[in-house]
Amino acid sequence: MRPFIVNHQLAGCVMVVADKHKIIHTITLGWADVDAKRPMQADTLFWIASQSKPITATALMILVDEGRVQLDDPVEKYLPEFRGQWLIAEAAENRVLLKRPSRPITVRDILSHTSGLPFRSALEVPTLDVFPLAARVRSYAMTPLEFDPGRRYQYSNAGINTAARIVEVVTGKRFEEFLKERIFEPLGMKDTTFWPDKEQLSRLARAYRYDAQSKELVSVQIDQLAYPLDDRQNRYPVPAGGLFSTAADLVKSYQMLLNNGTFEGKRLISEDAVREMTSRQTRPELDNSYGLGFVVNGPVFGHGGSHGTNTLADRRKDAILVWLVQHAGPEAQEAFRQVDQIFSEWSPDRG
């Protein structure tokens, strides 16, 4: 990774390799803040973006385990505003023809990006977090589906956010409260939050992009979120992509999954729930292999985030790779491909 940092293509990174019981390697390189010469540390905080999706799916699966939600139930059973949804049958520049879908969208559909819901609604432009979750989810119900449920794959923040709203309606708790009580506190994920506090903000990695003309890094803001990031009055949770976290916290969430739903003797979700989440749910003829909140490739499952973060777990060797950067551009993914290649060839038995 050093050439990426020396050539100013990345500011820095945190990498962790772990097995299902302990952290094996932690590597920190480069800068969390280039101008301030603040180095990357093991506890540097990152916006993990869509790495929030597996955590939201885990929350929903807790309710499936408890028999309070069924995966193949229609979403409208829990959220009546989804009754009578429309589907786009034809679309032209100045004309849209609507029809009814062949069936209602299900809970399984929204967790596997096969519902037909768009990526986001007009209410979430330009940022994703300035309206309450209930209002945003209501706007999805008012937006026509883009394809018949179950027929295609289309990456959808709206679907994952809808799953979080089901959690709120079924439990009567705010989604962030449910996460804290049922996932973050049992796992000891003390640095995972939608609203980093003052101390956590002091550890937050700055976001950068690489400018090819100047061959330098340029500091950028996270354009999907409103500022200030610790504003609990005017910013609302984005279950599909709003969490901040650290490498150590993310390791714990994946260790729980590799241990079939348990962590340090505590069971969070059932083995059946883990199996559903980390098994392919998309149709065989589709190119995208997605589970429930996870990208799935045989025994390997994980998720990435829009500013270059990535985490994956490999069941064959009970190993976890966490890769955290804060970079808006393709350089981070190119670097991760190299890291992933090394990880795929690495064996815990060889050290």
C-alpha positions in Angstrom: 0.0 0.0 0.0 2.9 2.3 0.5 3.2 3.3 -3.2 -0.4 4.5 -3.2 0.4 6.7 -0.2 3.8 7.9 -1.4 2.3 8.8 -4.8 -0.5 10.8 -3.0 -3.2 8.5 -4.4 -4.4 7.6 -0.9 -4.0 9.5 2.3 -3.7 6.4 4.5 -5.5 3.2 5.5 -6.2 0.9 8.4 -6.1 -2.9 7.7 -7.0 -5.7 10.1 -6.9 -9.4 9.7 -8.7 -11.5 12.3 -10.0 -15.0 12.9 -13.3 -15.7 14.6 -11.7 -15.3 18.1 -9.0 -12.6 17.9 -7.3 -9.9 15.8 -4.2 -11.3 14.2 -2.7 -8.3 12.4 -3.4 -4.6 12.5 -1.6 -2.3 10.0 -1.9 1.5 9.9 -0.3 3.5 7.1 -0.3 7.1 6.1 -2.4 10.0 7.4 -5.9 10.4 8.8 -5.4 14.1 8.2 -2.7 15.0 5.7 -2.5 18.7 6.4 -2.5 18.3 10.2 0.0 15.4 9.9 -2.3 13.3 12.0 -1.4 9.6 11.4 -3.8 6.8 10.9 -4.3 4.9 14.2 -5.9 1.6 15.0 -8.9 3.5 16.5 -9.3 6.0 13.7 -13.0 6.5 12.9 -14.4 6.2 9.4 -17.7 6.8 7.7 -18.4 3.2 6.7 -21.3 4.1 4.3 -22.9 1.0 2.9 -21.1 -1.2 5.3 -24.1 -0.2 7.4 -26.3 -2.5 5.4 -25.2 -5.8 7.0 -25.8 -4.3 10.5 -29.3 -3.2 9.5 -30.0 -6.7 8.1 -28.8 -8.2 11.4 -31.3 -6.0 13.3 -34.1 -7.2 11.1 -33.1 -10.9 11.4 -33.3 -10.6 15.2 -37.0 -10.0 14.8 -37.2 -12.9 12.3 -35.7 -15.1 15.0 -38.3 -13.9 17.5 -41.1 -14.7 15.1 -42.2 -11.0 15.0 -41.3 -10.7 11.3 -41.4 -13.2 8.4 -39.0 -12.8 5.5 -41.7 -13.7 2.9 -44.3 -11.5 4.3 -45.3 -8.5 2.2 -43.8 -5.2 3.5 -47.3 -3.7 3.6 -48.2 -6.1 6.5 -45.9 -4.0 8.7 -46.0 -0.7 6.8 -49.5 -0.1 5.4 -48.4 2.9 3.3 -47.0 0.3 0.8 -50.4 -1.1 -0.1 -51.4 -0.5 -3.7 -47.9 0.4 -5.0 -47.5 1.1 -8.7 -44.9 -0.2 -11.1 -43.5 1.6 -14.1 -44.7 -0.2 -17.2 -43.4 2.2 -19.8 -41.4 5.5 -19.5 -40.7 8.1 -22.1 -39.4 11.7 -21.9 -42.8 13.2 -21.2 -44.9 10.2 -20.4 -44.9 7.4 -17.8 -47.4 4.5 -17.9 -48.1 2.7 -14.6 -49.5 -0.7 -13.7 -49.8 -2.9 -10.7 -46.9 -5.2 -9.9 -47.5 -8.9 -10.1 -47.2 -9.2 -6.3 -46.3 -6.9 -3.3 -42.7 -6.4 -2.3 -41.6 -8.7 0.5 -39.2 -8.3 3.4 -36.8 -10.7 1.6 -36.9 -8.5 -1.5 -35.9 -5.3 0.4 -33.0 -7.0 2.1 -31.7 -8.5 -1.2 -32.1 -5.5 -3.5 -34.7 -7.3 -5.6 -37.8 -5.2 -4.7 -37.8 -2.8 -7.6 -37.5 0.2 -5.2 -35.1 3.0 -6.5 -31.8 3.7 -4.9 -33.3 6.8 -3.2 -36.3 9.0 -3.5 -36.6 12.7 -4.4 -36.9 13.5 -0.7 -33.2 12.4 -0.3 -31.7 14.8 -2.8 -29.1 16.2 -2.3 -28.3 14.5 1.1 -29.7 11.4 2.6 -30.2 12.3 6.3 -32.3 15.6 6.6 -35.7 14.0 7.0 -36.9 11.4 9.6 -36.7 7.8 8.6 -40.5 7.4 8.7 -40.9 10.3 6.2 -38.3 9.0 3.9 -39.8 5.5 3.9 -43.2 6.9 3.2 -41.7 8.6 0.1 -40.5 5.2 -1.2 -44.0 3.9 -0.9 -45.2 6.8 -3.1 -42.5 6.2 -5.7 -43.4 3.7 -8.5 -41.4 0.4 -8.5 -38.8 0.2 -11.3 -39.3 -3.5 -12.0 -41.5 -6.4 -10.9 -40.5 -7.6 -7.5 -38.0 -10.5 -7.5 -37.2 -10.3 -11.2 -34.1 -8.2 -11.2 -31.3 -6.8 -8.9 -31.0 -3.1 -8.3 -28.9 -1.7 -5.5 -31.3 0.2 -3.3 -30.7 2.2 -0.2 -34.5 2.6 -0.1 -35.0 -1.1 0.5 -32.6 -1.3 3.4 -34.0 1.8 5.0 -37.4 0.3 4.7 -36.2 -2.8 6.6 -35.0 -0.5 9.4 -38.4 1.2 9.5 -40.0 -2.2 10.0 -37.8 -2.7 13.0 -39.1 0.6 14.4 -42.8 -0.2 13.9 -42.6 -3.7 15.2 -40.5 -2.9 18.3 -41.8 0.6 19.1 -38.2 1.8 19.4 -36.2 4.2 17.4 -33.8 2.3 15.1 -30.7 3.7 16.7 -31.9 2.6 20.1 -32.6 -0.9 18.9 -29.1 -1.1 17.4 -27.5 0.1 20.6 -29.4 -2.4 22.8 -29.4 -5.5 20.6 -26.2 -5.2 18.6 -23.7 -2.5 19.6 -23.7 -3.0 23.4 -23.7 -6.9 23.3 -20.8 -6.8 20.9 -18.9 -4.0 22.6 -19.0 -1.8 19.5 -18.5 1.4 21.4 -17.4 3.5 18.4 -20.3 2.7 16.0 -22.8 5.5 15.7 -24.8 7.7 13.3 -23.6 10.7 15.2 -19.9 10.8 16.2 -19.4 12.9 19.3 -16.7 15.5 19.8 -14.1 12.9 20.9 -14.9 10.6 18.1 -14.8 13.4 15.6 -11.2 14.1 16.7 -10.4 10.6 15.5 -12.3 10.8 12.2 -10.3 10.3 9.0 -10.7 13.2 6.6 -12.1 12.3 3.2 -9.9 12.8 0.1 -10.0 12.4 -3.7 -7.0 12.2 -6.0 -6.6 15.0 -8.5 -5.0 13.6 -11.6 -3.9 17.1 -12.9 -2.0 18.2 -9.8 -1.2 14.6 -8.7 -2.2 15.6 -5.2 -4.9 14.7 -2.8 -7.8 17.1 -2.3 -9.9 17.2 0.8 -13.6 16.7 0.3 -16.7 16.5 2.5 -19.0 13.5 2.6 -21.6 14.8 0.1 -24.3 12.3 1.1 -24.5 13.6 4.6 -25.4 16.9 6.2 -23.0 18.8 8.5 -22.2 19.1 11.3 -22.0 15.3 11.7 -22.8 15.4 15.5 -26.1 17.3 15.0 -28.8 15.1 16.5 -31.5 17.7 16.0 -31.3 18.1 12.2 -29.6 14.8 11.0 -31.4 11.5 11.1 -30.2 7.9 10.8 -29.5 6.4 7.4 -29.6 2.6 8.1 -28.4 1.9 4.6 -25.3 4.0 4.7 -25.0 6.4 7.7 -22.9 4.7 10.3 -19.4 5.6 11.5 -17.1 2.9 13.0 -13.6 1.6 13.6 -11.8 -1.5 12.4 -12.0 -3.1 15.8 -15.8 -2.7 16.0 -16.3 -4.1 12.5 -14.2 -7.1 13.4 -16.6 -7.9 16.2 -19.6 -7.9 14.0 -18.0 -10.3 11.6 -16.7 -12.6 14.4 -20.2 -12.9 15.6 -21.3 -14.2 12.1 -18.3 -16.6 11.8 -19.3 -18.0 15.2 -22.8 -18.7 13.8 -24.5 -15.8 15.6 -22.7 -15.9 19.0 -20.1 -13.5 20.5 -18.2 -14.3 23.7 -20.8 -16.8 24.7 -23.8 -14.5 23.9 -26.2 -15.4 21.1 -27.3 -12.4 19.1 -29.0 -14.2 16.1 -29.6 -17.8 15.2 -27.5 -20.1 13.0 -30.5 -20.1 10.6 -30.4 -16.3 10.4 -26.7 -16.3 9.7 -27.2 -18.9 7.0 -30.0 -16.8 5.3 -28.0 -13.6 5.4 -24.8 -15.1 4.0 -26.4 -17.3 1.3 -27.3 -16.1 -2.2 -30.9 -14.8 -2.4 -30.8 -13.4 -5.9 -32.0 -15.6 -8.8 -29.3 -17.9 -10.4 -29.6 -16.1 -13.8 -28.7 -12.7 -12.3 -25.1 -11.5 -12.4 -25.3 -10.1 -8.8 -24.9 -12.5 -6.0 -26.4 -10.9 -2.9 -27.7 -12.4 0.4 -29.6 -10.5 3.0 -27.5 -7.4 3.6 -24.4 -9.0 2.2 -22.5 -9.5 -1.0 -22.0 -13.2 -1.3 -19.4 -15.2 -3.2 -19.6 -18.9 -2.2 -18.0 -19.1 1.3 -17.0 -15.4 1.2 -19.3 -12.7 2.3 -19.0 -9.0 3.1 -19.7 -5.5 2.0 -18.1 -2.3 0.8 -18.8 1.4 1.2 -18.8 4.4 -1.2 -15.6 6.0 0.2 -13.6 2.9 -0.4 -14.1 0.9 2.9 -14.5 -2.9 2.6 -14.9 -5.9 4.9 -15.1 -9.5 4.1 -15.1 -12.9 5.8 -14.0 -16.2 4.5 -15.7 -19.3 6.0 -13.1 -21.6 4.5 -10.4 -20.3 6.8 -12.5 -18.5 9.4 -10.8 -15.3 8.6 -11.8 -11.6 8.4 -10.3 -8.7 6.4 -11.2 -5.1 7.3 -9.9 -2.4 4.9 -10.7 1.2 5.9 -9.9 4.3 3.9 -11.7 7.5 3.4 -11.3 8.1 -0.3 -13.7 9.3 -3.1 -12.3 7.7 -6.2 -11.3 4.5 -7.9 -7.8 4.4 -6.4 -9.1 3.0 -3.1 -10.8 0.0 -4.9 -7.6 -0.6 -7.0 -5.6 -0.8 -3.7 -8.2 -3.0 -2.1 -8.1 -5.5 -5.1 -4.4 -6.0 -4.3 -5.1 -6.4 -0.6 -7.9 -8.9 -1.4 -5.6 -10.9 -3.6 -3.1 -11.3 -0.9 -5.8 -12.1 1.7 -7.3 -14.8 -0.6 -3.9 -16.5 -0.8 -3.1 -16.1 2.9 -3.7 -19.0 5.4 -4.0 -18.5 9.2 -2.0 -21.7 9.5 1.0 -20.1 7.9 0.8 -17.0 10.0 
